[in-house]
Amino acid sequence: MVIIFLAVLLAVQTYLYTRYRSNPKTQASIKGLKVVSRLSLSKNSQLNIVNAGQESFLVVCSKNSPAAIVPLHSDRQADKVEGYSDNAE
């Protein structure tokens, strides 16, 4: 029974590997990602700056919460944030 289970896992792994290698769009999207900087904020939190093509993103990862992703170098985003802070006062 264990040998059959291991054979099925090996077959699935082989199938997924060949499928990944035969899809050039997947390879292009993965090659476009680059971690520029990484900073540990605490034992369970991490801050990353990631480039995806021509755009940069700030990614904050914490152990017990979903990741927060914020685009960087966007004047439109900065205007929105300033507008929200002005209205809150």
N, C-alpha and C positions, 0 to 999 in steps of 0.2 A: 504494500500500500504506500509506503514511504517513497519507494523508487518511482512509482507512478506519479505521485505528487511532485517530486523533484523533476521528473521528465516534463510534466505540464508547465512548471515554472520556467524551465529552460526553453521550452518552445515559445512561451509568451515573451520572454526576454528577447529571443532571437527575432521574433516577428516585429516587436516594437523597435528594435535596433535597425532592422532593414527598412522599416517604414520611415524612420527618422532620417536615415542616410539617403533615401531616395527622394525626399522632399526638399528642394533647394530653397523654397520660401522660408521654411523653418530654420535652415542654416543661416540664411541672410539675416533674419530677425535676431537670432542669438548672437551673431558676430557683431551686430550694431550696439549691443549693450556693453558698457564699461563702467566699473566702479572706480570713481576718481578719488574719493576720500572716504575713510571710515573712522568713526570716533565712538568709543564706548562711553556712554553717559553714566551708566551704573552697571551693576552686575547683570541686570535683566533688560537694559535698554541700549540701543545702538542707533547712531545717526550715520546715514550714508548719503553721499552725493553720487548720482548715477547719470551717465550720459547715454541717451538713446537716440542715435542718429545725430541730429543737430541740436537737440533740446537737452536741457539738464533738469534733474529732479532732485528734491530733497526727500529722503525716505527715512522716517523714524519708525523703528521696530521695537516693540516691547513684548515681553514674554506673555503677558496676560491680556493683551488688547490687539486689535487689528492694526496693521501698518498704516501710517499716515503718509500720503504722497503729495508733495507740493511742487508745482513747476517753478523753476528759477529763471531769472532774467526775463521776466514778462512785465512790461509796463502796465498792461491791462490788469493783471492780478494785483499789482501794487496799488492801483487806483481803487479797485474794489475794496481792498483791505482798509485803506485810508478812509474811504466813504463809510464803511461800517463803523469804524472807530469814532468818526465825527458824529454820526447819528446816535451813538450809544451814550454820549455825554450829556 
